[in-house]
Amino acid sequence: MFISLLAVVALGAIAYFGSGMGLEVFFGVILPYAALVVFVLGFARRVVNWGKSPVPFRIPTVGGQQRSLDWVKPNRLDSPYTPLATVGRMALEVLTFRSLFRNTSVEITKERGLVQWSSKWLWLAAILFHYCFLVIFIRHFRFFLEPVPICIQAFEALDGLMQIGVPRFYMTEAFILGALLFLLGRRMVGKVRYISQAADYFPLFLIIGLVCSGIWMRYLGKTDIASVKVFTMGLATFNPVVPEGLSPVLFMHLFFLSALLMYFPFSKLMHMGGVFLSPTRNLPNNSRAVHHENPWNPPKKFHTYAEYEDDFRDLMAEAGLPLEKEPEEHAG
């Protein structure tokens, strides 16, 4: 944990002091463009490799009754049988984290033995983080578009509905910081601490640094919004301009974002793309009704029951075994 924290602090310090030493173009232009290229190519490469991987077996994980007999009611979303039901299950998984909503905690006590209970805090923190991050991402398009579209203004108005302070306080910034601190604290205590590695802590600290630097620029530091708009519009139009007087915290904010983009395709954060290609999620659970061939197996010659009966029909008739087709001498 401390190694990851020190790494993020070092990244912030490098950007903060480096931008004050005349390296604004590197931290504000070259590095963001390079990070975007790495992100796009790395993301595409991982998705293509996953897409080319064969799926030898039908292995969906389910949480309900599979379709079988007509009088047994199936669970169409938790154990989807058709492609349409599978799409519905994927939509619930991606939009509402349905499997995480079923999260349970397990504890062994002397009085009651093994005890399980529903635990929704992880689900709540995860869904708050992801949706707040999405809203903040959409809000930031006001820096790259002129005029600002009405839909972006609507997101801003809804996010700042409470009208607290000047500048207006955005609810998502408090929610995402609280969710991140909860996810970090969860990894620092209990059993999860023993299975957490640097790869688990580093993205958390990196995103916390990204959020905190953005909050500092908006509410605490002095930031020239007009100069920031000129700067971001230049990046968006591939005609970069670095105005004078930009805050070093802005370059630190951009450096955190660039580091996150470059780290993303090679980390556990790629579950964003991997969930759509997971055979445990994107396949119908129809293994009882449909025969699935394993493409890795060599071709085999099967000996059917009809062929078996043809080989031993006379002997089976003498033994009194039931036959689908009687021997010719016994026919009629």
C-alpha positions as MATLAB code, in Angstrom:
seq = 'MFISLLAVVALGAIAYFGSGMGLEVFFGVILPYAALVVFVLGFARRVVNWGKSPVPFRIPTVGGQQRSLDWVKPNRLDSPYTPLATVGRMALEVLTFRSLFRNTSVEITKERGLVQWSSKWLWLAAILFHYCFLVIFIRHFRFFLEPVPICIQAFEALDGLMQIGVPRFYMTEAFILGALLFLLGRRMVGKVRYISQAADYFPLFLIIGLVCSGIWMRYLGKTDIASVKVFTMGLATFNPVVPEGLSPVLFMHLFFLSALLMYFPFSKLMHMGGVFLSPTRNLPNNSRAVHHENPWNPPKKFHTYAEYEDDFRDLMAEAGLPLEKEPEEHAG';
ca = [
       0.000    0.000    0.000;
       2.683    2.500    0.983;
       4.666    1.811   -2.193;
       1.601    2.646   -4.293;
       0.935    5.786   -2.250;
       4.540    6.954   -2.602;
       4.436    6.270   -6.357;
       1.335    8.462   -6.796;
       2.788   11.223   -4.581;
       5.982   11.094   -6.654;
       4.008   11.386   -9.893;
       2.171   14.420   -8.561;
       5.372   16.058   -7.374;
       7.089   15.454  -10.716;
       4.255   17.127  -12.611;
       3.853   19.988  -10.124;
       7.496   20.998   -9.997;
       8.279   19.976  -13.579;
       5.611   22.300  -14.974;
       7.183   25.138  -13.006;
      10.549   24.450  -14.637;
       9.403   25.138  -18.199;
       8.054   21.664  -19.052;
       4.454   22.800  -19.557;
       4.404   21.568  -23.178;
       5.573   18.113  -22.143;
       3.058   17.669  -19.306;
       0.231   19.524  -21.029;
       0.546   18.451  -24.667;
       3.000   15.661  -25.448;
       2.155   13.386  -22.542;
      -1.670   13.604  -22.863;
      -1.526   12.814  -26.585;
       0.855    9.906  -25.962;
      -1.363    8.601  -23.149;
      -4.426    8.691  -25.408;
      -2.613    6.707  -28.110;
      -1.429    4.111  -25.575;
      -4.937    3.826  -24.130;
      -6.675    3.343  -27.485;
      -4.131    0.885  -28.902;
      -3.759   -1.036  -25.632;
      -7.515   -1.247  -25.102;
      -8.098   -2.422  -28.677;
      -5.313   -4.995  -28.449;
      -6.712   -6.528  -25.258;
     -10.258   -6.669  -26.659;
      -9.103   -8.219  -29.957;
      -7.045  -10.853  -28.137;
     -10.007  -11.742  -25.923;
     -12.303  -11.850  -28.938;
      -9.973  -14.269  -30.765;
      -9.768  -16.640  -27.802;
     -11.885  -19.765  -28.374;
     -14.576  -20.695  -25.870;
     -14.538  -24.513  -25.724;
     -17.410  -24.957  -23.290;
     -20.708  -23.296  -22.429;
     -19.818  -22.010  -18.948;
     -22.265  -19.259  -17.908;
     -22.489  -18.651  -14.179;
     -26.121  -18.499  -13.132;
     -28.117  -17.575  -10.049;
     -31.506  -19.083  -10.780;
     -33.472  -22.043  -12.132;
     -32.436  -23.245  -15.575;
     -35.106  -23.888  -18.217;
     -36.005  -27.581  -18.202;
     -39.487  -29.084  -17.897;
     -42.549  -27.069  -18.885;
     -43.996  -27.119  -15.374;
     -40.756  -25.835  -13.784;
     -40.652  -22.040  -13.843;
     -37.237  -20.818  -15.102;
     -35.470  -17.623  -14.077;
     -35.093  -15.887  -17.425;
     -32.628  -13.209  -16.307;
     -30.485  -15.061  -13.790;
     -30.340  -18.187  -15.977;
     -30.997  -16.886  -19.508;
     -32.014  -19.417  -22.144;
     -32.348  -17.189  -25.222;
     -30.030  -14.526  -26.703;
     -32.556  -11.814  -25.822;
     -32.611  -12.881  -22.174;
     -28.801  -12.928  -22.206;
     -28.777   -9.334  -23.450;
     -31.122   -8.413  -20.599;
     -28.843  -10.103  -18.102;
     -25.800   -8.285  -19.496;
     -27.635   -4.958  -19.327;
     -28.450   -5.503  -15.655;
     -24.868   -6.580  -15.003;
     -23.316   -3.559  -16.695;
     -25.800   -0.901  -15.583;
     -26.726   -2.066  -12.072;
     -23.900   -4.487  -11.056;
     -26.489   -7.213  -10.421;
     -24.016   -9.915   -9.386;
     -22.277   -7.548   -6.954;
     -25.665   -6.648   -5.494;
     -25.834  -10.246   -4.239;
     -22.585   -9.764   -2.337;
     -22.574  -11.668    0.969;
     -20.254  -11.633    3.953;
     -19.224  -14.847    5.688;
     -18.061  -15.263    9.271;
     -17.446  -18.256   11.543;
     -18.683  -17.706   15.089;
     -18.496  -19.952   18.137;
     -22.179  -19.555   18.873;
     -23.722  -20.033   15.431;
     -20.929  -21.527   13.338;
     -20.873  -20.405    9.704;
     -22.950  -17.238    9.289;
     -23.731  -15.499    5.994;
     -25.522  -12.188    5.583;
     -26.223   -9.743    2.819;
     -23.642   -6.984    2.419;
     -24.636   -4.145    0.107;
     -22.006   -1.578    1.076;
     -19.520   -2.718   -1.563;
     -22.218   -2.589   -4.233;
     -23.296    0.898   -3.143;
     -19.733    2.254   -3.160;
     -18.991    0.673   -6.536;
     -22.103    1.993   -8.250;
     -21.631    5.459   -6.727;
     -18.038    5.597   -7.943;
     -18.778    4.461  -11.487;
     -21.801    6.678  -12.071;
     -20.186    9.722  -10.446;
     -17.106    9.199  -12.600;
     -19.359    9.029  -15.670;
     -21.168   12.263  -14.758;
     -17.876   14.063  -14.067;
     -16.491   12.797  -17.386;
     -19.546   14.140  -19.232;
     -19.369   17.468  -17.375;
     -15.778   17.963  -18.499;
     -16.896   18.175  -22.131;
     -17.806   21.806  -21.434;
     -14.068   22.521  -21.661;
     -13.793   20.958  -25.131;
     -16.976   22.219  -26.829;
     -18.072   25.710  -27.775;
     -20.905   26.434  -27.487;
     -21.606   24.043  -24.633;
     -24.468   21.676  -25.624;
     -27.710   21.828  -23.670;
     -27.318   18.219  -22.495;
     -23.988   19.072  -20.833;
     -25.568   22.087  -19.175;
     -28.398   19.846  -17.952;
     -25.883   17.464  -16.350;
     -24.213   20.422  -14.619;
     -27.519   21.797  -13.364;
     -28.634   18.419  -12.027;
     -25.263   17.757  -10.396;
     -25.253   21.181   -8.717;
     -28.911   21.061   -7.734;
     -28.137   21.826   -4.078;
     -26.702   25.262   -5.014;
     -24.168   25.224   -2.174;
     -21.466   27.888   -2.135;
     -19.664   29.807   -4.869;
     -18.562   28.255   -7.145;
     -21.502   25.886   -7.115;
     -20.789   22.613   -5.321;
     -21.236   19.426   -7.355;
     -22.684   16.463   -5.476;
     -20.775   13.899   -7.546;
     -17.446   15.205   -6.273;
     -18.406   14.441   -2.673;
     -19.962   11.080   -3.556;
     -17.028    9.850   -5.646;
     -14.496   10.850   -2.983;
     -16.531    9.084   -0.292;
     -16.856    5.959   -2.459;
     -13.119    5.917   -3.169;
     -12.244    6.282    0.503;
     -14.616    3.420    1.341;
     -13.053    1.162   -1.328;
      -9.585    2.075   -0.045;
     -10.524    1.500    3.603;
     -12.071   -1.864    2.715;
      -8.711   -3.018    1.390;
      -6.846   -1.832    4.464;
      -8.772   -3.846    7.065;
      -9.989   -7.387    7.563;
      -9.393  -10.349    5.307;
      -9.267   -8.290    2.107;
      -5.999   -6.754    3.319;
      -4.205  -10.095    2.995;
      -5.106  -10.554   -0.669;
      -4.578   -6.927   -1.737;
      -1.482   -6.091   -3.741;
       0.106   -2.975   -5.196;
      -1.963   -3.458   -8.360;
      -5.085   -3.011   -6.215;
      -3.919    0.088   -4.334;
      -2.199    1.996   -7.145;
      -5.282    2.759   -9.291;
      -7.233    3.764   -6.178;
      -4.570    6.254   -5.086;
      -4.198    7.468   -8.670;
      -7.923    8.183   -9.041;
      -8.028    9.785   -5.576;
      -5.177   12.062   -6.663;
      -7.045   12.871   -9.873;
     -10.236   13.743   -7.982;
      -8.511   15.716   -5.231;
      -6.486   17.805   -7.685;
      -9.683   18.630   -9.576;
     -11.471   19.609   -6.356;
      -8.520   21.789   -5.341;
      -8.576   23.673   -8.642;
     -12.318   24.316   -8.455;
     -12.819   25.235   -4.820;
      -9.486   26.084   -3.200;
      -6.905   27.149   -5.766;
      -7.000   30.102   -8.115;
      -7.611   28.848  -11.640;
      -8.123   31.019  -14.713;
     -11.061   29.209  -16.357;
     -10.739   31.244  -19.567;
      -7.109   30.166  -20.009;
      -8.020   26.564  -19.230;
     -10.746   26.715  -21.905;
      -8.251   28.010  -24.478;
      -5.825   25.267  -23.489;
      -8.359   22.411  -23.675;
      -9.898   23.659  -26.923;
      -6.417   23.657  -28.436;
      -5.916   20.034  -27.386;
      -9.315   19.026  -28.770;
      -8.654   20.661  -32.165;
      -5.060   19.342  -32.389;
      -3.823   22.917  -32.345;
      -2.303   22.983  -28.842;
      -1.707   26.294  -27.105;
      -0.303   26.642  -23.583;
      -1.346   30.049  -22.191;
       0.747   31.794  -19.582;
      -0.210   31.541  -15.924;
      -1.777   28.088  -15.848;
      -1.709   26.561  -12.374;
       0.816   23.760  -11.743;
      -2.078   21.814  -10.182;
      -3.674   21.666  -13.644;
      -0.596   19.917  -15.043;
      -0.574   17.600  -12.040;
      -4.249   16.836  -12.752;
      -3.416   16.104  -16.393;
      -0.454   13.951  -15.387;
      -2.639   11.830  -13.121;
      -5.133   11.434  -15.968;
      -2.381   10.537  -18.440;
      -0.923    7.969  -16.041;
      -4.384    6.464  -15.538;
      -4.972    6.198  -19.293;
      -1.612    4.512  -19.898;
      -2.055    2.165  -16.943;
      -5.649    1.254  -17.795;
      -5.196   -1.313  -20.640;
      -2.624   -3.314  -18.667;
      -4.450   -3.473  -15.337;
      -7.510   -4.915  -13.652;
      -9.392   -1.822  -14.755;
      -9.854   -3.563  -18.113;
     -12.886   -5.289  -16.644;
     -14.711   -2.393  -18.314;
     -14.154   -4.059  -21.680;
     -13.716   -7.617  -20.490;
     -17.202   -7.964  -19.002;
     -18.709   -7.917  -22.502;
     -16.450  -10.773  -23.641;
     -16.737  -12.937  -20.530;
     -18.158  -16.405  -21.414;
     -19.547  -16.643  -17.892;
     -21.834  -13.696  -18.688;
     -22.470  -13.417  -22.429;
     -23.658  -16.966  -23.238;
     -27.174  -18.426  -22.919;
     -27.497  -21.264  -20.445;
     -28.896  -23.855  -22.884;
     -26.489  -26.752  -22.437;
     -29.387  -29.141  -21.674;
     -31.150  -28.386  -24.944;
     -28.276  -27.798  -27.374;
     -25.229  -29.972  -28.000;
     -22.102  -27.792  -27.973;
     -19.012  -29.083  -29.745;
     -15.628  -28.343  -28.237;
     -13.590  -26.853  -31.118;
     -10.376  -28.035  -29.509;
     -11.277  -31.732  -29.647;
     -10.168  -33.778  -32.675;
     -12.975  -35.294  -34.790;
     -14.370  -38.544  -33.377;
     -16.373  -41.384  -34.917;
     -19.468  -42.018  -32.841;
     -21.207  -45.379  -32.592;
     -24.909  -44.671  -32.205;
     -27.419  -46.869  -30.446;
     -29.091  -47.726  -33.762;
     -25.754  -48.984  -35.077;
     -25.178  -50.902  -31.838;
     -28.580  -52.567  -32.186;
     -27.830  -53.499  -35.797;
     -24.651  -55.265  -34.643;
     -26.265  -57.233  -31.805;
     -29.976  -57.403  -32.718;
     -30.206  -61.224  -32.833;
     -28.381  -61.681  -29.548;
     -30.507  -59.007  -27.876;
     -33.685  -60.682  -29.148;
     -32.569  -64.051  -27.767;
     -31.863  -62.436  -24.415;
     -35.324  -60.846  -24.373;
     -34.078  -57.265  -24.417;
     -36.380  -54.557  -25.830;
     -35.556  -53.559  -29.381;
     -36.479  -50.573  -31.496;
     -36.496  -52.802  -34.559;
     -37.285  -56.538  -34.479;
     -35.075  -59.066  -36.299;
     -36.303  -59.978  -39.774;
     -37.223  -63.563  -38.836;
     -39.332  -62.259  -35.936;
     -40.900  -59.388  -37.867;
     -44.619  -59.761  -38.653;
];
